[in-house]
Amino acid sequence: MTVDNGLDGASSDATIAPKGVDEDRMRVRENQFRNVSVEVSAWIGKTRLSFGELGELRPGHIIELDQAVGAPIEIVLNREVVLARGEVVEVGDEYGVRITEILSEKGN
């Protein structure tokens, strides 16, 4: 297939892939990414401590976090990107997170 480059009727021999080829490639890539594992964490809060304070920690000490009791926790991808917020729930003998909000790239 030849492509008209718009310059005085001159043509180029560049080929254009049929429409379905790009869609097929995208489907293959999406399927490949679906099998990639990533770390997902649930963060209930954070605080800052000096090295001195860290050295004084003992069993039974309490570290106060920056979140109120019952506040949504953050679901984080690879320790960097906040994906969602949720609430802690029991799942048998373990903890789980019920998603309450999915965060978009814009504004969150």
CNS distance restraints for C-alpha pairs under 8 A (distance, minus, plus):
assign (resid   1 and name CA) (resid  13 and name CA) 7.14 0.50 0.50
assign (resid   1 and name CA) (resid  14 and name CA) 7.45 0.50 0.50
assign (resid   1 and name CA) (resid  15 and name CA) 5.53 0.50 0.50
assign (resid   1 and name CA) (resid  16 and name CA) 7.02 0.50 0.50
assign (resid   2 and name CA) (resid  11 and name CA) 6.41 0.50 0.50
assign (resid   2 and name CA) (resid  12 and name CA) 5.77 0.50 0.50
assign (resid   2 and name CA) (resid  13 and name CA) 5.04 0.50 0.50
assign (resid   2 and name CA) (resid  14 and name CA) 6.23 0.50 0.50
assign (resid   2 and name CA) (resid  15 and name CA) 6.35 0.50 0.50
assign (resid   3 and name CA) (resid  11 and name CA) 5.68 0.50 0.50
assign (resid   3 and name CA) (resid  12 and name CA) 5.31 0.50 0.50
assign (resid   3 and name CA) (resid  13 and name CA) 6.62 0.50 0.50
assign (resid   3 and name CA) (resid  14 and name CA) 6.45 0.50 0.50
assign (resid   3 and name CA) (resid  15 and name CA) 7.25 0.50 0.50
assign (resid   4 and name CA) (resid   9 and name CA) 6.70 0.50 0.50
assign (resid   4 and name CA) (resid  10 and name CA) 6.33 0.50 0.50
assign (resid   4 and name CA) (resid  11 and name CA) 4.57 0.50 0.50
assign (resid   4 and name CA) (resid  12 and name CA) 6.29 0.50 0.50
assign (resid   5 and name CA) (resid   9 and name CA) 7.55 0.50 0.50
assign (resid   5 and name CA) (resid  10 and name CA) 6.49 0.50 0.50
assign (resid   5 and name CA) (resid  11 and name CA) 5.83 0.50 0.50
assign (resid   5 and name CA) (resid  12 and name CA) 6.55 0.50 0.50
assign (resid   6 and name CA) (resid  10 and name CA) 6.94 0.50 0.50
assign (resid   6 and name CA) (resid  11 and name CA) 7.94 0.50 0.50
assign (resid  17 and name CA) (resid  21 and name CA) 6.33 0.50 0.50
assign (resid  17 and name CA) (resid  22 and name CA) 7.42 0.50 0.50
assign (resid  18 and name CA) (resid  22 and name CA) 7.65 0.50 0.50
assign (resid  19 and name CA) (resid  23 and name CA) 7.09 0.50 0.50
assign (resid  20 and name CA) (resid  24 and name CA) 6.07 0.50 0.50
assign (resid  21 and name CA) (resid  25 and name CA) 6.27 0.50 0.50
assign (resid  22 and name CA) (resid  26 and name CA) 6.23 0.50 0.50
assign (resid  23 and name CA) (resid  27 and name CA) 6.28 0.50 0.50
assign (resid  24 and name CA) (resid  28 and name CA) 6.28 0.50 0.50
assign (resid  25 and name CA) (resid  29 and name CA) 6.19 0.50 0.50
assign (resid  26 and name CA) (resid  30 and name CA) 6.08 0.50 0.50
assign (resid  27 and name CA) (resid  31 and name CA) 6.17 0.50 0.50
assign (resid  28 and name CA) (resid  32 and name CA) 6.23 0.50 0.50
assign (resid  29 and name CA) (resid  33 and name CA) 6.22 0.50 0.50
assign (resid  30 and name CA) (resid  34 and name CA) 6.25 0.50 0.50
assign (resid  31 and name CA) (resid  35 and name CA) 7.08 0.50 0.50
assign (resid  32 and name CA) (resid  36 and name CA) 7.13 0.50 0.50
assign (resid  38 and name CA) (resid  77 and name CA) 7.05 0.50 0.50
assign (resid  38 and name CA) (resid  78 and name CA) 6.42 0.50 0.50
assign (resid  39 and name CA) (resid  77 and name CA) 5.91 0.50 0.50
assign (resid  39 and name CA) (resid  78 and name CA) 4.96 0.50 0.50
assign (resid  39 and name CA) (resid  79 and name CA) 7.58 0.50 0.50
assign (resid  40 and name CA) (resid  75 and name CA) 6.76 0.50 0.50
assign (resid  40 and name CA) (resid  76 and name CA) 5.55 0.50 0.50
assign (resid  40 and name CA) (resid  77 and name CA) 4.75 0.50 0.50
assign (resid  40 and name CA) (resid  78 and name CA) 6.13 0.50 0.50
assign (resid  40 and name CA) (resid  79 and name CA) 7.59 0.50 0.50
assign (resid  41 and name CA) (resid  75 and name CA) 5.65 0.50 0.50
assign (resid  41 and name CA) (resid  76 and name CA) 5.09 0.50 0.50
assign (resid  41 and name CA) (resid  77 and name CA) 6.58 0.50 0.50
assign (resid  41 and name CA) (resid  78 and name CA) 7.62 0.50 0.50
assign (resid  41 and name CA) (resid  79 and name CA) 7.08 0.50 0.50
assign (resid  42 and name CA) (resid  73 and name CA) 6.54 0.50 0.50
assign (resid  42 and name CA) (resid  74 and name CA) 5.59 0.50 0.50
assign (resid  42 and name CA) (resid  75 and name CA) 4.57 0.50 0.50
assign (resid  42 and name CA) (resid  76 and name CA) 6.19 0.50 0.50
assign (resid  42 and name CA) (resid  97 and name CA) 7.60 0.50 0.50
assign (resid  43 and name CA) (resid  73 and name CA) 5.66 0.50 0.50
assign (resid  43 and name CA) (resid  74 and name CA) 5.14 0.50 0.50
assign (resid  43 and name CA) (resid  75 and name CA) 6.45 0.50 0.50
assign (resid  43 and name CA) (resid  76 and name CA) 7.28 0.50 0.50
assign (resid  44 and name CA) (resid  67 and name CA) 7.02 0.50 0.50
assign (resid  44 and name CA) (resid  72 and name CA) 7.72 0.50 0.50
assign (resid  44 and name CA) (resid  73 and name CA) 4.82 0.50 0.50
assign (resid  44 and name CA) (resid  74 and name CA) 6.67 0.50 0.50
assign (resid  45 and name CA) (resid  65 and name CA) 5.34 0.50 0.50
assign (resid  45 and name CA) (resid  66 and name CA) 5.57 0.50 0.50
assign (resid  45 and name CA) (resid  67 and name CA) 5.38 0.50 0.50
assign (resid  45 and name CA) (resid  73 and name CA) 7.26 0.50 0.50
assign (resid  46 and name CA) (resid  65 and name CA) 5.06 0.50 0.50
assign (resid  46 and name CA) (resid  66 and name CA) 5.67 0.50 0.50
assign (resid  46 and name CA) (resid  67 and name CA) 7.67 0.50 0.50
assign (resid  47 and name CA) (resid  63 and name CA) 7.99 0.50 0.50
assign (resid  47 and name CA) (resid  64 and name CA) 7.09 0.50 0.50
assign (resid  47 and name CA) (resid  65 and name CA) 5.29 0.50 0.50
assign (resid  47 and name CA) (resid  66 and name CA) 6.10 0.50 0.50
assign (resid  49 and name CA) (resid  53 and name CA) 5.86 0.50 0.50
assign (resid  49 and name CA) (resid  54 and name CA) 6.45 0.50 0.50
assign (resid  50 and name CA) (resid  54 and name CA) 6.31 0.50 0.50
assign (resid  51 and name CA) (resid  55 and name CA) 6.16 0.50 0.50
assign (resid  52 and name CA) (resid  56 and name CA) 6.47 0.50 0.50
assign (resid  53 and name CA) (resid  57 and name CA) 6.61 0.50 0.50
assign (resid  57 and name CA) (resid  61 and name CA) 6.32 0.50 0.50
assign (resid  67 and name CA) (resid  71 and name CA) 6.29 0.50 0.50
assign (resid  70 and name CA) (resid  87 and name CA) 7.63 0.50 0.50
assign (resid  71 and name CA) (resid  87 and name CA) 7.67 0.50 0.50
assign (resid  72 and name CA) (resid  85 and name CA) 5.79 0.50 0.50
assign (resid  72 and name CA) (resid  86 and name CA) 5.18 0.50 0.50
assign (resid  72 and name CA) (resid  87 and name CA) 5.41 0.50 0.50
assign (resid  73 and name CA) (resid  85 and name CA) 5.48 0.50 0.50
assign (resid  73 and name CA) (resid  86 and name CA) 5.38 0.50 0.50
assign (resid  73 and name CA) (resid  87 and name CA) 6.05 0.50 0.50
assign (resid  73 and name CA) (resid  88 and name CA) 7.57 0.50 0.50
assign (resid  74 and name CA) (resid  82 and name CA) 6.35 0.50 0.50
assign (resid  74 and name CA) (resid  83 and name CA) 7.56 0.50 0.50
assign (resid  74 and name CA) (resid  84 and name CA) 6.04 0.50 0.50
assign (resid  74 and name CA) (resid  85 and name CA) 4.61 0.50 0.50
assign (resid  74 and name CA) (resid  86 and name CA) 6.55 0.50 0.50
assign (resid  75 and name CA) (resid  82 and name CA) 5.81 0.50 0.50
assign (resid  75 and name CA) (resid  83 and name CA) 5.69 0.50 0.50
assign (resid  75 and name CA) (resid  84 and name CA) 5.12 0.50 0.50
assign (resid  75 and name CA) (resid  85 and name CA) 5.69 0.50 0.50
assign (resid  75 and name CA) (resid  86 and name CA) 7.23 0.50 0.50
assign (resid  76 and name CA) (resid  80 and name CA) 6.42 0.50 0.50
assign (resid  76 and name CA) (resid  81 and name CA) 5.38 0.50 0.50
assign (resid  76 and name CA) (resid  82 and name CA) 4.38 0.50 0.50
assign (resid  76 and name CA) (resid  83 and name CA) 5.62 0.50 0.50
assign (resid  76 and name CA) (resid  84 and name CA) 7.28 0.50 0.50
assign (resid  77 and name CA) (resid  81 and name CA) 5.05 0.50 0.50
assign (resid  77 and name CA) (resid  82 and name CA) 6.32 0.50 0.50
assign (resid  77 and name CA) (resid  83 and name CA) 6.55 0.50 0.50
assign (resid  82 and name CA) (resid 103 and name CA) 7.45 0.50 0.50
assign (resid  83 and name CA) (resid 102 and name CA) 6.29 0.50 0.50
assign (resid  83 and name CA) (resid 103 and name CA) 5.56 0.50 0.50
assign (resid  83 and name CA) (resid 104 and name CA) 7.75 0.50 0.50
assign (resid  84 and name CA) (resid  99 and name CA) 6.87 0.50 0.50
assign (resid  84 and name CA) (resid 100 and name CA) 7.59 0.50 0.50
assign (resid  84 and name CA) (resid 101 and name CA) 5.47 0.50 0.50
assign (resid  84 and name CA) (resid 102 and name CA) 4.33 0.50 0.50
assign (resid  84 and name CA) (resid 103 and name CA) 5.13 0.50 0.50
assign (resid  85 and name CA) (resid  99 and name CA) 5.99 0.50 0.50
assign (resid  85 and name CA) (resid 100 and name CA) 5.82 0.50 0.50
assign (resid  85 and name CA) (resid 101 and name CA) 5.14 0.50 0.50
assign (resid  85 and name CA) (resid 102 and name CA) 6.58 0.50 0.50
assign (resid  85 and name CA) (resid 103 and name CA) 7.64 0.50 0.50
assign (resid  86 and name CA) (resid  97 and name CA) 5.86 0.50 0.50
assign (resid  86 and name CA) (resid  98 and name CA) 5.26 0.50 0.50
assign (resid  86 and name CA) (resid  99 and name CA) 4.26 0.50 0.50
assign (resid  86 and name CA) (resid 100 and name CA) 4.67 0.50 0.50
assign (resid  86 and name CA) (resid 101 and name CA) 6.51 0.50 0.50
assign (resid  87 and name CA) (resid  97 and name CA) 5.38 0.50 0.50
assign (resid  87 and name CA) (resid  98 and name CA) 5.29 0.50 0.50
assign (resid  87 and name CA) (resid  99 and name CA) 6.73 0.50 0.50
assign (resid  87 and name CA) (resid 100 and name CA) 7.05 0.50 0.50
assign (resid  88 and name CA) (resid  95 and name CA) 6.70 0.50 0.50
assign (resid  88 and name CA) (resid  96 and name CA) 5.78 0.50 0.50
assign (resid  88 and name CA) (resid  97 and name CA) 4.66 0.50 0.50
assign (resid  88 and name CA) (resid  98 and name CA) 6.44 0.50 0.50
assign (resid  89 and name CA) (resid  95 and name CA) 5.81 0.50 0.50
assign (resid  89 and name CA) (resid  96 and name CA) 5.09 0.50 0.50
assign (resid  89 and name CA) (resid  97 and name CA) 5.64 0.50 0.50
assign (resid  89 and name CA) (resid  98 and name CA) 6.55 0.50 0.50
assign (resid  90 and name CA) (resid  94 and name CA) 5.94 0.50 0.50
assign (resid  90 and name CA) (resid  95 and name CA) 4.77 0.50 0.50
assign (resid  90 and name CA) (resid  96 and name CA) 5.84 0.50 0.50
assign (resid  91 and name CA) (resid  95 and name CA) 5.57 0.50 0.50
assign (resid  91 and name CA) (resid  96 and name CA) 5.82 0.50 0.50
assign (resid 103 and name CA) (resid 108 and name CA) 6.05 0.50 0.50
assign (resid 104 and name CA) (resid 108 and name CA) 6.27 0.50 0.50
